[in-house]
């Protein structure tokens, strides 16, 4: 079971911009090796980290090849790119592949 929920053009506004709480979006591409490695680390982190059950349901992924409008709108220049949204606005951004420890630090800062 995936803990990183897919979102696209049709449901981005509702699920991300109107979430009512901070959420994180991973902009990725299927062909991107570092994206796949980072996604595996992220899934494993969410599954294993029992200290942060609130992370489940608050982390999403956007396939940039399938959602070019979102890629353009949020000026995604490289993948993976993680963006935190709160109250409909971008509040933080990190670009590039990350280790499990880096992901944990990012989520701890972004998802109180």
N, CA, C and O atoms as CSV, one atom per row, in Angstrom:
chain,resi,resn,atom,element,x,y,z
A,1,UNK,N,N,0.835,-1.185,0.000
A,1,UNK,CA,C,0.000,0.000,0.000
A,1,UNK,C,C,0.881,1.250,0.000
A,1,UNK,O,O,1.811,1.367,0.797
A,2,UNK,N,N,0.582,2.152,-0.878
A,2,UNK,CA,C,1.349,3.384,-0.975
A,2,UNK,C,C,0.836,4.415,0.030
A,2,UNK,O,O,-0.369,4.624,0.172
A,3,UNK,N,N,1.778,5.050,0.719
A,3,UNK,CA,C,1.432,6.123,1.650
A,3,UNK,C,C,1.587,7.489,1.012
A,3,UNK,O,O,1.168,8.494,1.584
A,4,UNK,N,N,2.192,7.536,-0.178
A,4,UNK,CA,C,2.340,8.783,-0.919
A,4,UNK,C,C,1.245,8.764,-1.983
A,4,UNK,O,O,1.280,7.956,-2.911
A,5,UNK,N,N,0.280,9.659,-1.836
A,5,UNK,CA,C,-0.934,9.619,-2.635
A,5,UNK,C,C,-0.788,10.374,-3.947
A,5,UNK,O,O,-0.295,11.502,-3.954
A,6,UNK,N,N,-1.206,9.774,-5.058
A,6,UNK,CA,C,-1.118,10.479,-6.340
A,6,UNK,C,C,-2.146,11.600,-6.431
A,6,UNK,O,O,-3.267,11.482,-5.934
A,7,UNK,N,N,-1.743,12.677,-7.072
A,7,UNK,CA,C,-2.626,13.812,-7.313
A,7,UNK,C,C,-2.241,14.392,-8.668
A,7,UNK,O,O,-1.080,14.326,-9.072
A,8,UNK,N,N,-3.216,14.956,-9.365
A,8,UNK,CA,C,-2.944,15.498,-10.699
A,8,UNK,C,C,-3.723,16.768,-10.953
A,8,UNK,O,O,-4.251,17.388,-10.030
A,9,UNK,N,N,-3.788,17.144,-12.209
A,9,UNK,CA,C,-4.443,18.395,-12.600
A,9,UNK,C,C,-5.883,18.478,-12.089
A,9,UNK,O,O,-6.311,19.528,-11.611
A,10,UNK,N,N,-6.623,17.382,-12.188
A,10,UNK,CA,C,-8.050,17.401,-11.877
A,10,UNK,C,C,-8.360,17.583,-10.396
A,10,UNK,O,O,-9.388,18.165,-10.052
A,11,UNK,N,N,-7.485,17.091,-9.510
A,11,UNK,CA,C,-7.796,17.145,-8.083
A,11,UNK,C,C,-6.774,17.904,-7.238
A,11,UNK,O,O,-6.852,17.878,-6.010
A,12,UNK,N,N,-5.825,18.574,-7.875
A,12,UNK,CA,C,-4.772,19.271,-7.148
A,12,UNK,C,C,-5.341,20.376,-6.253
A,12,UNK,O,O,-5.002,20.450,-5.072
A,13,UNK,N,N,-6.183,21.216,-6.797
A,13,UNK,CA,C,-6.733,22.328,-6.011
A,13,UNK,C,C,-7.452,21.821,-4.764
A,13,UNK,O,O,-7.210,22.307,-3.660
A,14,UNK,N,N,-8.328,20.852,-4.944
A,14,UNK,CA,C,-9.116,20.337,-3.824
A,14,UNK,C,C,-8.236,19.659,-2.779
A,14,UNK,O,O,-8.369,19.932,-1.586
A,15,UNK,N,N,-7.336,18.775,-3.219
A,15,UNK,CA,C,-6.565,17.964,-2.275
A,15,UNK,C,C,-5.347,18.678,-1.707
A,15,UNK,O,O,-4.894,18.348,-0.611
A,16,UNK,N,N,-4.813,19.650,-2.435
A,16,UNK,CA,C,-3.590,20.322,-1.980
A,16,UNK,C,C,-3.878,21.744,-1.506
A,16,UNK,O,O,-3.610,22.082,-0.353
A,17,UNK,N,N,-4.413,22.561,-2.377
A,17,UNK,CA,C,-4.589,23.971,-2.049
A,17,UNK,C,C,-5.695,24.211,-1.024
A,17,UNK,O,O,-5.678,25.219,-0.318
A,18,UNK,N,N,-6.650,23.293,-0.939
A,18,UNK,CA,C,-7.745,23.425,0.025
A,18,UNK,C,C,-7.696,22.314,1.076
A,18,UNK,O,O,-8.734,21.883,1.579
A,19,UNK,N,N,-6.508,21.862,1.397
A,19,UNK,CA,C,-6.352,20.737,2.322
A,19,UNK,C,C,-6.716,21.097,3.761
A,19,UNK,O,O,-7.122,20.222,4.526
A,20,UNK,N,N,-6.579,22.348,4.138
A,20,UNK,CA,C,-6.902,22.748,5.497
A,20,UNK,C,C,-5.793,22.499,6.497
A,20,UNK,O,O,-5.963,22.751,7.690
A,21,UNK,N,N,-4.666,22.011,6.027
A,21,UNK,CA,C,-3.491,21.769,6.869
A,21,UNK,C,C,-2.279,21.657,5.951
A,21,UNK,O,O,-2.443,21.458,4.747
A,22,UNK,N,N,-1.076,21.778,6.487
A,22,UNK,CA,C,0.102,21.657,5.616
A,22,UNK,C,C,0.177,20.272,4.972
A,22,UNK,O,O,-0.084,19.256,5.615
A,23,UNK,N,N,0.538,20.258,3.695
A,23,UNK,CA,C,0.755,19.020,2.953
A,23,UNK,C,C,2.038,19.158,2.136
A,23,UNK,O,O,2.481,20.269,1.845
A,24,UNK,N,N,2.618,18.039,1.775
A,24,UNK,CA,C,3.847,18.007,0.983
A,24,UNK,C,C,3.562,17.313,-0.339
A,24,UNK,O,O,2.892,16.281,-0.384
A,25,UNK,N,N,4.082,17.895,-1.414
A,25,UNK,CA,C,3.929,17.315,-2.742
A,25,UNK,C,C,5.299,17.021,-3.321
A,25,UNK,O,O,6.172,17.889,-3.345
A,26,UNK,N,N,5.485,15.787,-3.789
A,26,UNK,CA,C,6.699,15.355,-4.475
A,26,UNK,C,C,6.408,15.397,-5.974
A,26,UNK,O,O,5.622,14.598,-6.483
A,27,UNK,N,N,7.042,16.328,-6.673
A,27,UNK,CA,C,6.960,16.383,-8.131
A,27,UNK,C,C,8.061,15.471,-8.656
A,27,UNK,O,O,9.239,15.701,-8.384
A,28,UNK,N,N,7.685,14.434,-9.408
A,28,UNK,CA,C,8.622,13.407,-9.840
A,28,UNK,C,C,8.338,13.008,-11.287
A,28,UNK,O,O,7.362,13.450,-11.894
A,29,UNK,N,N,9.220,12.160,-11.822
A,29,UNK,CA,C,9.008,11.565,-13.148
A,29,UNK,C,C,9.370,10.077,-13.067
A,29,UNK,O,O,10.319,9.697,-12.381
A,30,UNK,N,N,8.607,9.246,-13.774
A,30,UNK,CA,C,8.845,7.795,-13.756
A,30,UNK,C,C,10.226,7.430,-14.271
A,30,UNK,O,O,10.826,6.469,-13.790
A,31,UNK,N,N,10.740,8.170,-15.232
A,31,UNK,CA,C,12.022,7.848,-15.859
A,31,UNK,C,C,13.216,8.305,-15.016
A,31,UNK,O,O,14.358,7.995,-15.354
A,32,UNK,N,N,12.974,9.025,-13.944
A,32,UNK,CA,C,14.026,9.624,-13.112
A,32,UNK,C,C,14.503,8.634,-12.049
A,32,UNK,O,O,13.761,8.311,-11.121
A,33,UNK,N,N,15.740,8.155,-12.184
A,33,UNK,CA,C,16.304,7.221,-11.205
A,33,UNK,C,C,16.321,7.759,-9.784
A,33,UNK,O,O,15.855,7.074,-8.873
A,34,UNK,N,N,16.844,8.970,-9.561
A,34,UNK,CA,C,16.835,9.527,-8.212
A,34,UNK,C,C,15.426,9.693,-7.632
A,34,UNK,O,O,15.237,9.590,-6.420
A,35,UNK,N,N,14.440,9.951,-8.497
A,35,UNK,CA,C,13.052,10.061,-8.028
A,35,UNK,C,C,12.585,8.726,-7.455
A,35,UNK,O,O,11.954,8.685,-6.398
A,36,UNK,N,N,12.893,7.645,-8.147
A,36,UNK,CA,C,12.496,6.315,-7.687
A,36,UNK,C,C,13.165,5.946,-6.377
A,36,UNK,O,O,12.523,5.386,-5.488
A,37,UNK,N,N,14.443,6.250,-6.246
A,37,UNK,CA,C,15.170,5.954,-5.006
A,37,UNK,C,C,14.597,6.775,-3.852
A,37,UNK,O,O,14.409,6.263,-2.748
A,38,UNK,N,N,14.323,8.043,-4.115
A,38,UNK,CA,C,13.773,8.909,-3.079
A,38,UNK,C,C,12.373,8.459,-2.685
A,38,UNK,O,O,12.021,8.486,-1.506
A,39,UNK,N,N,11.574,8.046,-3.663
A,39,UNK,CA,C,10.218,7.576,-3.365
A,39,UNK,C,C,10.261,6.322,-2.491
A,39,UNK,O,O,9.479,6.198,-1.548
A,40,UNK,N,N,11.165,5.397,-2.795
A,40,UNK,CA,C,11.292,4.186,-1.970
A,40,UNK,C,C,11.663,4.553,-0.536
A,40,UNK,O,O,11.108,4.002,0.414
A,41,UNK,N,N,12.603,5.483,-0.384
A,41,UNK,CA,C,13.016,5.924,0.954
A,41,UNK,C,C,11.858,6.604,1.676
A,41,UNK,O,O,11.669,6.397,2.874
A,42,UNK,N,N,11.090,7.405,0.965
A,42,UNK,CA,C,9.957,8.116,1.553
A,42,UNK,C,C,8.878,7.138,2.006
A,42,UNK,O,O,8.360,7.252,3.117
A,43,UNK,N,N,8.541,6.182,1.152
A,43,UNK,CA,C,7.532,5.174,1.511
A,43,UNK,C,C,7.977,4.382,2.743
A,43,UNK,O,O,7.184,4.151,3.657
A,44,UNK,N,N,9.243,3.967,2.766
A,44,UNK,CA,C,9.762,3.197,3.899
A,44,UNK,C,C,9.743,4.031,5.172
A,44,UNK,O,O,9.420,3.519,6.245
A,45,UNK,N,N,10.082,5.293,5.064
A,45,UNK,CA,C,10.077,6.188,6.217
A,45,UNK,C,C,8.676,6.327,6.800
A,45,UNK,O,O,8.490,6.203,8.011
A,46,UNK,N,N,7.704,6.581,5.951
A,46,UNK,CA,C,6.329,6.764,6.420
A,46,UNK,C,C,5.806,5.478,7.052
A,46,UNK,O,O,5.120,5.515,8.073
A,47,UNK,N,N,6.130,4.351,6.446
A,47,UNK,CA,C,5.676,3.065,6.964
A,47,UNK,C,C,6.291,2.757,8.326
A,47,UNK,O,O,5.607,2.241,9.210
A,48,UNK,N,N,7.565,3.065,8.504
A,48,UNK,CA,C,8.291,2.669,9.709
A,48,UNK,C,C,8.243,3.691,10.837
A,48,UNK,O,O,8.460,3.329,11.993
A,49,UNK,N,N,7.965,4.952,10.538
A,49,UNK,CA,C,8.052,6.004,11.553
A,49,UNK,C,C,6.742,6.109,12.333
A,49,UNK,O,O,5.812,6.808,11.930
A,50,UNK,N,N,6.694,5.406,13.445
A,50,UNK,CA,C,5.484,5.396,14.270
A,50,UNK,C,C,5.376,6.645,15.149
A,50,UNK,O,O,4.353,6.857,15.799
A,51,UNK,N,N,6.423,7.466,15.173
A,51,UNK,CA,C,6.387,8.709,15.939
A,51,UNK,C,C,5.574,9.789,15.232
A,51,UNK,O,O,5.182,10.778,15.851
A,52,UNK,N,N,5.318,9.603,13.936
A,52,UNK,CA,C,4.636,10.625,13.146
A,52,UNK,C,C,3.477,10.042,12.340
A,52,UNK,O,O,3.506,10.087,11.110
A,53,UNK,N,N,2.459,9.496,13.003
A,53,UNK,CA,C,1.331,8.934,12.248
A,53,UNK,C,C,0.579,10.003,11.454
A,53,UNK,O,O,-0.144,9.684,10.511
A,54,UNK,N,N,0.750,11.272,11.836
A,54,UNK,CA,C,0.064,12.368,11.133
A,54,UNK,C,C,0.587,12.577,9.717
A,54,UNK,O,O,-0.046,13.278,8.928
A,55,UNK,N,N,1.712,11.992,9.388
A,55,UNK,CA,C,2.242,12.138,8.031
A,55,UNK,C,C,1.379,11.406,7.011
A,55,UNK,O,O,1.281,11.836,5.862
A,56,UNK,N,N,0.759,10.317,7.417
A,56,UNK,CA,C,-0.072,9.550,6.486
A,56,UNK,C,C,-1.244,10.405,6.027
A,56,UNK,O,O,-1.936,11.018,6.840
A,57,UNK,N,N,-1.458,10.438,4.727
A,57,UNK,CA,C,-2.539,11.224,4.166
A,57,UNK,C,C,-2.184,12.679,3.922
A,57,UNK,O,O,-3.040,13.463,3.512
A,58,UNK,N,N,-0.925,13.056,4.169
A,58,UNK,CA,C,-0.510,14.446,3.977
A,58,UNK,C,C,0.644,14.588,2.995
A,58,UNK,O,O,1.178,15.681,2.808
A,59,UNK,N,N,1.028,13.476,2.366
A,59,UNK,CA,C,2.136,13.502,1.417
A,59,UNK,C,C,1.624,12.979,0.081
A,59,UNK,O,O,1.059,11.889,-0.007
A,60,UNK,N,N,1.834,13.778,-0.947
A,60,UNK,CA,C,1.277,13.496,-2.263
A,60,UNK,C,C,2.391,13.486,-3.309
A,60,UNK,O,O,3.499,13.961,-3.058
A,61,UNK,N,N,2.081,12.938,-4.483
A,61,UNK,CA,C,3.041,12.945,-5.591
A,61,UNK,C,C,2.347,13.362,-6.872
A,61,UNK,O,O,1.196,13.004,-7.123
A,62,UNK,N,N,3.073,14.129,-7.680
A,62,UNK,CA,C,2.595,14.581,-8.981
A,62,UNK,C,C,3.556,14.072,-10.038
A,62,UNK,O,O,4.750,14.369,-9.986
A,63,UNK,N,N,3.054,13.315,-10.992
A,63,UNK,CA,C,3.835,12.859,-12.136
A,63,UNK,C,C,3.946,14.041,-13.100
A,63,UNK,O,O,2.962,14.429,-13.730
A,64,UNK,N,N,5.128,14.600,-13.209
A,64,UNK,CA,C,5.303,15.809,-14.011
A,64,UNK,C,C,5.047,15.570,-15.495
A,64,UNK,O,O,4.666,16.498,-16.209
A,65,UNK,N,N,5.250,14.349,-15.969
A,65,UNK,CA,C,4.970,14.054,-17.378
A,65,UNK,C,C,3.473,14.061,-17.661
A,65,UNK,O,O,3.049,14.403,-18.765
A,66,UNK,N,N,2.678,13.685,-16.670
A,66,UNK,CA,C,1.227,13.641,-16.837
A,66,UNK,C,C,0.563,14.959,-16.454
A,66,UNK,O,O,-0.602,15.183,-16.784
A,67,UNK,N,N,1.285,15.825,-15.768
A,67,UNK,CA,C,0.719,17.090,-15.274
A,67,UNK,C,C,1.631,18.259,-15.633
A,67,UNK,O,O,2.160,18.946,-14.760
A,68,UNK,N,N,1.802,18.467,-16.933
A,68,UNK,CA,C,2.697,19.535,-17.385
A,68,UNK,C,C,2.219,20.916,-16.938
A,68,UNK,O,O,3.040,21.805,-16.714
A,69,UNK,N,N,0.911,21.108,-16.805
A,69,UNK,CA,C,0.395,22.407,-16.363
A,69,UNK,C,C,0.863,22.712,-14.940
A,69,UNK,O,O,1.260,23.840,-14.646
A,70,UNK,N,N,0.817,21.712,-14.054
A,70,UNK,CA,C,1.284,21.916,-12.685
A,70,UNK,C,C,2.788,22.136,-12.652
A,70,UNK,O,O,3.287,22.956,-11.880
A,71,UNK,N,N,3.506,21.406,-13.490
A,71,UNK,CA,C,4.955,21.569,-13.574
A,71,UNK,C,C,5.308,23.005,-13.961
A,71,UNK,O,O,6.224,23.600,-13.393
A,72,UNK,N,N,4.588,23.547,-14.918
A,72,UNK,CA,C,4.818,24.924,-15.360
A,72,UNK,C,C,4.377,25.919,-14.292
A,72,UNK,O,O,5.105,26.861,-13.980
A,73,UNK,N,N,3.198,25.715,-13.738
A,73,UNK,CA,C,2.662,26.634,-12.745
A,73,UNK,C,C,3.589,26.778,-11.537
A,73,UNK,O,O,3.767,27.882,-11.021
A,74,UNK,N,N,4.173,25.679,-11.087
A,74,UNK,CA,C,5.027,25.715,-9.905
A,74,UNK,C,C,6.516,25.769,-10.248
A,74,UNK,O,O,7.372,25.570,-9.386
A,75,UNK,N,N,6.809,26.042,-11.517
A,75,UNK,CA,C,8.181,26.268,-11.975
A,75,UNK,C,C,9.134,25.142,-11.542
A,75,UNK,O,O,10.193,25.381,-10.960
A,76,UNK,N,N,8.717,23.919,-11.847
A,76,UNK,CA,C,9.530,22.750,-11.532
A,76,UNK,C,C,10.605,22.640,-12.607
A,76,UNK,O,O,10.303,22.374,-13.770
A,77,UNK,N,N,11.834,22.842,-12.223
A,77,UNK,CA,C,12.953,22.810,-13.175
A,77,UNK,C,C,13.723,21.510,-13.123
A,77,UNK,O,O,14.451,21.188,-14.062
A,78,UNK,N,N,13.580,20.759,-12.055
A,78,UNK,CA,C,14.249,19.473,-11.912
A,78,UNK,C,C,13.435,18.588,-10.991
A,78,UNK,O,O,12.654,19.071,-10.171
A,79,UNK,N,N,13.627,17.292,-11.134
A,79,UNK,CA,C,12.910,16.345,-10.287
A,79,UNK,C,C,13.915,15.443,-9.585
A,79,UNK,O,O,14.973,15.140,-10.138
A,80,UNK,N,N,13.595,15.018,-8.387
A,80,UNK,CA,C,12.405,15.335,-7.619
A,80,UNK,C,C,12.463,16.741,-7.020
A,80,UNK,O,O,13.537,17.250,-6.700
A,81,UNK,N,N,11.307,17.349,-6.876
A,81,UNK,CA,C,11.152,18.618,-6.172
A,81,UNK,C,C,10.015,18.450,-5.176
A,81,UNK,O,O,8.917,18.024,-5.535
A,82,UNK,N,N,10.289,18.785,-3.933
A,82,UNK,CA,C,9.295,18.709,-2.870
A,82,UNK,C,C,8.840,20.120,-2.527
A,82,UNK,O,O,9.657,21.021,-2.338
A,83,UNK,N,N,7.522,20.301,-2.449
A,83,UNK,CA,C,6.962,21.592,-2.070
A,83,UNK,C,C,5.967,21.375,-0.940
A,83,UNK,O,O,5.126,20.477,-0.998
A,84,UNK,N,N,6.074,22.212,0.089
A,84,UNK,CA,C,5.094,22.218,1.169
A,84,UNK,C,C,4.085,23.311,0.875
A,84,UNK,O,O,4.454,24.441,0.555
A,85,UNK,N,N,2.816,22.971,0.983
A,85,UNK,CA,C,1.729,23.922,0.790
A,85,UNK,C,C,0.945,24.049,2.087
A,85,UNK,O,O,0.682,23.060,2.771
A,86,UNK,N,N,0.577,25.286,2.415
A,86,UNK,CA,C,-0.277,25.541,3.563
A,86,UNK,C,C,-1.195,26.701,3.210
A,86,UNK,O,O,-0.745,27.739,2.725
A,87,UNK,N,N,-2.483,26.515,3.458
A,87,UNK,CA,C,-3.479,27.540,3.134
A,87,UNK,C,C,-3.396,27.998,1.679
A,87,UNK,O,O,-3.551,29.183,1.381
A,88,UNK,N,N,-3.152,27.051,0.782
A,88,UNK,CA,C,-3.133,27.351,-0.643
A,88,UNK,C,C,-1.864,27.987,-1.167
A,88,UNK,O,O,-1.798,28.361,-2.338
A,89,UNK,N,N,-0.844,28.118,-0.312
A,89,UNK,CA,C,0.390,28.779,-0.736
A,89,UNK,C,C,1.605,27.898,-0.491
A,89,UNK,O,O,1.644,27.113,0.457
A,90,UNK,N,N,2.591,28.044,-1.359
A,90,UNK,CA,C,3.867,27.364,-1.165
A,90,UNK,C,C,4.580,27.992,0.022
A,90,UNK,O,O,4.747,29.211,0.077
A,91,UNK,N,N,5.004,27.158,0.978
A,91,UNK,CA,C,5.710,27.662,2.152
A,91,UNK,C,C,7.159,27.207,2.222
A,91,UNK,O,O,7.961,27.803,2.941
A,92,UNK,N,N,7.506,26.150,1.481
A,92,UNK,CA,C,8.887,25.653,1.487
A,92,UNK,C,C,9.106,24.791,0.252
A,92,UNK,O,O,8.164,24.246,-0.323
A,93,UNK,N,N,10.377,24.682,-0.142
A,93,UNK,CA,C,10.725,23.899,-1.327
A,93,UNK,C,C,12.118,23.309,-1.153
A,93,UNK,O,O,13.029,23.969,-0.653
A,94,UNK,N,N,12.270,22.051,-1.574
A,94,UNK,CA,C,13.561,21.357,-1.613
A,94,UNK,C,C,13.649,20.642,-2.951
A,94,UNK,O,O,12.678,20.043,-3.412
A,95,UNK,N,N,14.817,20.711,-3.570
A,95,UNK,CA,C,15.021,20.045,-4.851
A,95,UNK,C,C,16.126,19.016,-4.731
A,95,UNK,O,O,17.085,19.192,-3.980
A,96,UNK,N,N,15.973,17.929,-5.491
A,96,UNK,CA,C,17.005,16.907,-5.556
A,96,UNK,C,C,16.684,15.685,-4.719
A,96,UNK,O,O,15.815,15.703,-3.848
A,97,UNK,N,N,17.420,14.620,-5.015
A,97,UNK,CA,C,17.241,13.361,-4.298
A,97,UNK,C,C,17.648,13.537,-2.840
A,97,UNK,O,O,18.530,14.332,-2.513
A,98,UNK,N,N,16.986,12.777,-1.974
A,98,UNK,CA,C,17.268,12.867,-0.544
A,98,UNK,C,C,17.354,11.480,0.069
A,98,UNK,O,O,16.716,10.531,-0.387
A,99,UNK,N,N,18.153,11.392,1.105
A,99,UNK,CA,C,18.236,10.158,1.877
A,99,UNK,C,C,17.033,10.078,2.820
A,99,UNK,O,O,16.286,11.043,2.982
A,100,UNK,N,N,16.870,8.941,3.416
A,100,UNK,CA,C,15.786,8.758,4.379
A,100,UNK,C,C,15.898,9.763,5.536
A,100,UNK,O,O,14.897,10.333,5.968
A,101,UNK,N,N,17.124,9.972,6.029
A,101,UNK,CA,C,17.332,10.930,7.120
A,101,UNK,C,C,17.003,12.351,6.689
A,101,UNK,O,O,16.405,13.109,7.452
A,102,UNK,N,N,17.390,12.719,5.467
A,102,UNK,CA,C,17.067,14.055,4.950
A,102,UNK,C,C,15.555,14.235,4.826
A,102,UNK,O,O,15.016,15.285,5.175
A,103,UNK,N,N,14.880,13.203,4.328
A,103,UNK,CA,C,13.420,13.257,4.196
A,103,UNK,C,C,12.755,13.415,5.564
A,103,UNK,O,O,11.817,14.196,5.721
A,104,UNK,N,N,13.246,12.673,6.539
A,104,UNK,CA,C,12.669,12.759,7.887
A,104,UNK,C,C,12.830,14.172,8.440
A,104,UNK,O,O,11.893,14.726,9.015
A,105,UNK,N,N,14.008,14.754,8.268
A,105,UNK,CA,C,14.229,16.115,8.736
A,105,UNK,C,C,13.303,17.106,8.056
A,105,UNK,O,O,12.742,17.988,8.706
A,106,UNK,N,N,13.143,16.961,6.738
A,106,UNK,CA,C,12.274,17.849,5.985
A,106,UNK,C,C,10.823,17.725,6.462
A,106,UNK,O,O,10.168,18.736,6.718
A,107,UNK,N,N,10.325,16.509,6.581
A,107,UNK,CA,C,8.938,16.305,7.000
A,107,UNK,C,C,8.698,16.775,8.431
A,107,UNK,O,O,7.627,17.296,8.743
A,108,UNK,N,N,9.673,16.597,9.285
A,108,UNK,CA,C,9.555,17.046,10.666
A,108,UNK,C,C,9.427,18.564,10.730
A,108,UNK,O,O,8.663,19.092,11.538
A,109,UNK,N,N,10.171,19.264,9.881
A,109,UNK,CA,C,10.089,20.730,9.840
A,109,UNK,C,C,8.780,21.200,9.198
A,109,UNK,O,O,8.175,22.165,9.664
A,110,UNK,N,N,8.348,20.533,8.151
A,110,UNK,CA,C,7.228,20.996,7.347
A,110,UNK,C,C,5.861,20.572,7.853
A,110,UNK,O,O,4.885,21.297,7.660
A,111,UNK,N,N,5.767,19.420,8.494
A,111,UNK,CA,C,4.465,18.890,8.905
A,111,UNK,C,C,4.415,18.794,10.423
A,111,UNK,O,O,4.619,17.719,10.987
A,112,UNK,N,N,4.147,19.904,11.080
A,112,UNK,CA,C,4.138,19.902,12.546
A,112,UNK,C,C,3.013,19.042,13.114
A,112,UNK,O,O,2.871,18.937,14.332
